[in-house]
């Protein structure tokens, strides 16, 4: 379960932090990632706090209303959301990001644990939406069917 969550969140972070067109924004790097806490919230949901290390040589920016759907083939497996991440300008810092997750109704935590044990990133994709803004200029970010394997080397 933690492995699938960790990979999905790394994917989210990499996409969001590389999404702006300004050159310095392209130099933003995710330097570390760890799941600080994980707690089930019923049979189909969980709350987690991730420690996300970011090296940002650019101006400060915000990522809001982050939503992601992790899929295997065309079946939704898990839905993730985080409300706000304010990234400070020109610094390297670790941010604590609260994340809420919900499993698709047709999956159980036990099935997810089995999937994590036999995990192959080529079998999974993610859809991501978020609002990013810097200095009052905002942009809606949308990514569809991005393969998780694309982010495994990052």
N, C-alpha and C positions, 0 to 999 in steps of 0.2 A: 504494500500500500504506500509506504513512504517513498519507495523507489519511483513509482509511477508519478506520485505527487511532485517529487523533487525534479524529475525530468520535465514534467509539464510546466513547472514554475520557472525553471531555467530557460525553457523555450520562450515563455512569456517575457521574461526579463530581457533576453537578448533581442527579441523583436522590438520591444518598446524602446529600448535604449539606443537602437540603431535606426530609428524611423525618420528622423528629421533630415532635411536636405542640406543644412549648413555643414561645411567641412568639419568644424570642430565637433559637431554632434556625431559625426561618423567615427570620431576617435574615442567616443565613450566606451568604456569596457566594464563588463561584469567581472570583478576580481575574485569574488568568493560567493558561495551560496551554501546555506545550511538550513535545515528545518530545526528551529529552536524548540518548538513545542507542537504537539499534535494531540488533539483530543476528539474522540468520536462524540457526535451530538445526535444521539438516536441511532437508528439502524441504517440510515441512508445519508447521513451528513457528518461533516467534521469541521473543526476549526483548527487553524494552524497559524503559527507565527514563523516567518522565514527571515533569516538574517541575510540580507543582500548587500554584498560589497560592490561599490560603484566608484570607478575612477572617472570623474567628469572634468575634462579640460575646458568645457564650454560654459555658457551662462546657465543660471538656475532655470529649472523647468518643473512643471507638474504633470503627473499622469493621473487622470481621474476616471472613475467609472469603468475600471478594468473588468472585462468579462472574457472568459475563455471556455471553449468546449473541446474536450479531448475525445477523439473518435478512433475506433478500430474499424477498418473498412469504412462503411458508411453509417455505422451504429454509434450514437452518442454513448459515452461511458461515464463521463464526469463533467460537471460544470464548476468552474472556479470563478471567484470574484474578489476584488480588492477595491476599496473606495478611493484612496488617495496616496500618492507617493510624491513628496516634494523633494527634489534632488537639488542639493546646494551647488552653487557655482564653483568652478575651479578647485575642486578638492577630491580627495579619496576618502570615502567614509562607508561605514556599514549601517544600513537602514533596517529597522525592524518593521516588517510588513505583515499586518494581519490578513489572513486569507480565509475565506469561507468556501467550503466545497460541498457538493451534493452529488450523489450517484444517480444515474439514470434508474428509473423505477424497476427495470428488468434485471438489474445487477445487485448483488449483495457484496458486503465487505469481504466475505470468504472468496467469492469469485474474483474480486479485485486482487486479493492476495495471491491467488493462483496465477492470475495474469502477470503480476509483478515478478513472480518466480520464473516464469517462462518468457520474460520480456524481450521483445525484438522491436527496436525503434522503427524499423522499416514498415511495421504493420500499423503504426499510429500516425494520426494527423491532428492538427489543432486549428481551431478557428478563434481569432482574437479580435476584440473591439475595445477601444479606449479613446479617451479625449486627452490630447496633449496640448500644453500651452506654455509659452515662454514670452515674457514681457507683454502680456495681454493679447498675443496672437495665438489663436487656437487652431487645432487641426484634429479632425476625426480620423482615427487610425482603424483600418479594417484589413485583416488578413484571413484568407480562406484556405483550407486544406493544405496547410504547411506541414511537411513531413517532420516528425520529431527527430529523425536521423540527421537532418540538416544541422541540428544544434548540438549533437552529441560531442563534437570536437571542441566546442567553445567552453 
